[in-house]
Amino acid sequence: SGCGTFTFLSSAIAAISGLLMGYELGVISGALLQMSSILALSCKEQEIVVSSLLFGALFASLTGGFLIDQFGRRFAIIIASSLLVLGSLILLPCESYGILIVGRIAIGISISLSSIATCVYIAEIAPQHRRGLLVSLNELMIVIGILFAYILNYAFATVSHGWKYMFGLAIPLGALQAIAMYFLPPSPRFLVMKNNDEAARKVLERLRETSDATKELTSIKSSLKDEHQYSFLDLFHSKNNMRARMLVGLTLVFFVQATGQPNILFYASTVLKSVGFQSNEAASLASTGVGVVKVVSTVPATIFVDQVGSKTFLCIGSSVMAVSLVTMGLVNLNIHVNITSVCKSQSLEDSLLHRPGNLSSLTNDSLKDLFVSQERGSFNMQRKHGIAGTEQNRTTLVGGKSTTGSHMESEEVPVVLKWLSLASLLAYVAAFSIGLGPMSWLVLSEIFPGGIRGRAMALTSSMNWGINLLISLTFLTVTDLIGLSWVCFIYTIMSLASLAFVIVFIPETKGCSLEQISMELAKQKYVKTPLCWVSQRREKLVPLGPAPSEKEQFY
């Protein structure tokens, strides 16, 4: 059975969820620069705006598994796309901090639900020898969405209320996907779970472009015979090694977040401003380079995963991440401006620009007092320069430019260090994009039985979004306390730990069907024989054989 045109088209339409997810994750990086000024957001409020999407995502990951398993993967994608349109519509007329939070929460629910449902849907309609390519297509669409968001961040950086255009551009694409998914078939494995074998056979024949899909249908029925009896609590029991599988999945998504990648998406422009890219436009343009690197790096991983294997890419990615993070940390030890000072600089500027009355009526002394009271010592250099420094900042602000404190910061960052920091950042992003980015979700879509796959991925997704929320909500605060360099060193340790985990516990599953993988994982004592345990025993797998007996499952 091959990967026909209809299979690829169905996967591509489902993967639009990835495009929308990447766009919503990336667009906040540039929109935050404008929103913080227009809405006069403090540093903590900026963290909450970023994290509000993650609150919604966490909620959806805790409840979405039931929806996916009960009503189907396709239905969940349609609901998610519709909710994204609704959330974006809420944001368009938004002029208040509270409404902004509500809209971002709705979008968070949408992208979390769609990310789970899309991976499961594509994995279940894909032929085994193209599953890696098609599932990784979702990750490719995510990074394309991020790149698209970064390009628009730059394009709208100087446009009044440009962030509204950024959020609004997701509406037509979300509506288009919801309509297109309605005309696509449900997952054949979901139809078998619902005892609709005849419909499943017709869907398989259409997907495989064959007149007889009985052989594959028999394999699916054999594998799913007992799997639909799973309850949620079975994920934590030893039956069929489900507890071991769940621990592997949870640990893998822990490393996806604990290696620091989400902060590069959410705070890319802020990070780049801190290392010398002073204006909003320059920071947004530099972050666009981050998006380009993510796309370019994800393409070979997507194309060659079925030949090279997900485990190999995970090992390469984690290794390069560790090296680039060490470099980034060492470089930033020599840069004395931290991320939070940039955030506070923006907040100070906002309070001046939105202060009642004419800015020119402010005296030099009152400006100086405002610097001292709001920054709490963050701008000692500016206070050292006294009234002259504040006068320079007042003149800059009257000119309408967002460059408070920029002059001093730009002198502190040597050109070599600025570009070396950017290069190490791009290497870090590239490594994640060939490793933990696409491959972790491919592994998760494979290791759980079909009857409980939606709920299992929802649980791992809740871990993913929960840690993402924690890291993003505290990133600016933690960076202010220990510095960007030590944050990078912590991420380095996590990258090395993820490398060790992948080597010891992650299986190589290339070339195996979902039914083969499920049978193998049910039989093998994972904790006793973790190293490459699927690839080592591939010759023992019987593609269309009967499901393992109960005795075999517990041996």
Disulfide bonds with the S-S distance in Angstrom:
Cys43-Cys343 2.16
